[in-house]
């Protein structure tokens, strides 16, 4: 289980797409992902589940707790039809809020059934170690970048 983003350095006000990717080859009954982020640094624009699992819960905005910086997403296979733990689980689109260093990380605790986990069809936990954290550096835009953004926004409104 890992977090992937094309950008590690962004500007205040930028959109940042982060993918949650399963990278095992075992069959799974389901996966629970709880992500933690600093809501002063990032806000969630959207959470989009992939098609890896046929069912994802909870639905819509219930997935996001912007106040406390938590995202919850659970994917499950159909009964008797396990899913291989390989591929994109979901995409989270953030908007950066202020300059500084921050991270997105999994809420993981070995052996816990209330944290991030990947479960086999026999009920065995497949995630045996803490997944890595995604570091993000957010900078203030330069005067030139602000000017370009202002001009782009001016023409978008017409």
C-alpha positions in Angstrom: 0.0 0.0 0.0 1.5 3.3 -1.0 0.7 7.0 -1.8 1.7 8.3 -5.2 1.8 11.9 -6.5 3.3 13.4 -9.6 4.4 16.4 -7.5 6.2 16.7 -4.2 6.6 20.5 -4.6 3.6 22.7 -5.2 2.4 26.3 -4.7 -0.3 27.7 -2.4 -3.6 27.3 -4.2 -2.5 24.4 -6.4 -4.4 21.3 -6.9 -2.6 18.1 -5.8 -3.7 14.7 -6.9 -2.7 11.8 -4.6 -3.3 8.1 -5.6 -3.7 5.3 -3.1 -2.2 2.2 -4.7 -2.3 -1.4 -3.6 1.0 -3.1 -4.6 0.6 -6.7 -3.5 -0.4 -9.8 -5.5 -2.5 -11.5 -2.8 -6.2 -12.0 -3.1 -8.3 -9.7 -0.9 -11.7 -9.6 0.6 -11.4 -5.8 1.1 -9.2 -2.9 2.1 -9.8 -0.1 4.6 -7.8 3.1 4.1 -7.7 5.9 6.6 -5.6 8.8 5.6 -4.4 11.7 7.8 -3.5 15.2 6.7 -3.1 18.6 8.1 -6.3 20.6 7.4 -4.5 23.9 7.8 -2.2 22.9 4.9 -4.5 20.9 2.6 -8.2 20.7 1.9 -10.0 17.9 0.1 -11.6 18.8 -3.2 -12.7 15.2 -4.0 -12.2 11.5 -3.2 -12.7 9.2 -6.1 -12.6 5.4 -5.7 -11.2 3.3 -8.5 -12.9 0.3 -10.0 -10.6 -2.2 -8.2 -13.3 -3.2 -5.8 -17.0 -3.4 -6.8 -18.2 -1.6 -3.6 -16.8 1.4 -1.7 -18.1 3.0 1.5 -18.9 5.5 2.9 -20.3 7.5 0.0 -19.5 11.0 -1.1 -18.7 13.7 1.5 -19.0 11.2 4.4 -15.5 10.0 3.3 -13.9 13.3 4.4 -13.5 15.0 7.8 -11.9 18.3 6.7 -12.0 19.6 10.3 -9.8 16.8 11.7 -7.9 15.9 8.6 -9.2 12.4 8.0 -10.3 10.5 4.9 -12.0 7.1 5.3 -12.5 4.7 2.4 -13.4 1.1 2.5 -13.4 -1.2 -0.6 -14.9 -4.7 -0.6 -15.1 -7.6 -2.9 -18.3 -9.5 -3.8 -18.8 -12.7 -1.7 -16.8 -15.5 -3.2 -15.1 -13.2 -5.6 -11.8 -12.0 -4.1 -9.9 -9.2 -5.7 -6.1 -9.1 -6.3 -4.4 -6.4 -4.2 -2.8 -4.7 -7.2 -3.7 -1.4 -8.7 -5.2 2.0 -7.9 -7.5 2.0 -4.9 -8.6 5.7 -5.0 -7.6 9.2 -6.0 -7.7 12.2 -3.6 -7.6 15.7 -5.0 -6.3 18.2 -2.5 -6.0 22.0 -2.7 -3.0 23.5 -1.0 -3.8 26.1 1.7 -0.6 27.7 3.0 3.1 27.5 2.6 5.2 25.0 4.5 6.0 21.3 4.7 3.3 18.7 5.3 2.4 15.1 4.7 -0.3 12.7 3.9 0.0 9.4 5.8 -1.9 6.2 6.6 -3.5 5.8 10.0 -1.9 2.4 10.6 -1.3 0.3 13.7 -0.2 -3.3 13.4 -2.9 -5.8 14.4 -5.6 -3.1 14.6 -9.0 -3.7 12.9 -10.0 -0.1 13.2 -7.1 1.4 11.2 -5.8 1.0 7.6 -5.6 -2.6 6.6 -5.9 -5.1 3.7 -7.8 -8.4 4.5 -7.5 -11.8 2.8 -10.5 -13.9 2.0 -9.7 -16.0 5.1 -9.7 -12.9 7.3 -6.0 -12.6 7.7 -4.4 -9.1 7.7 -2.1 -8.8 4.7 -0.6 -5.4 5.6 2.4 -6.3 7.8 4.2 -3.0 8.1 3.5 0.7 8.2 3.1 2.1 4.7 5.3 5.1 3.9 4.3 8.7 4.2 4.0 11.2 1.3 5.9 14.4 2.0 4.7 17.6 0.4 6.4 21.0 0.2 4.2 24.0 -0.4 5.6 27.3 -1.5 4.1 30.8 -1.9 3.9 31.8 -5.6 6.3 34.4 -6.9 5.0 37.8 -8.1 5.3 36.6 -11.7 3.4 33.4 -10.9 0.6 35.4 -9.2 0.4 37.7 -12.3 0.2 34.7 -14.7 -2.6 33.1 -12.5 -4.5 36.4 -12.4 -4.3 36.7 -16.2 -5.4 33.1 -16.7 -8.4 33.6 -14.3 -9.3 36.8 -16.0 -9.7 34.9 -19.4 -11.5 31.9 -17.8 -14.3 34.2 -16.6 -15.2 35.4 -20.1 
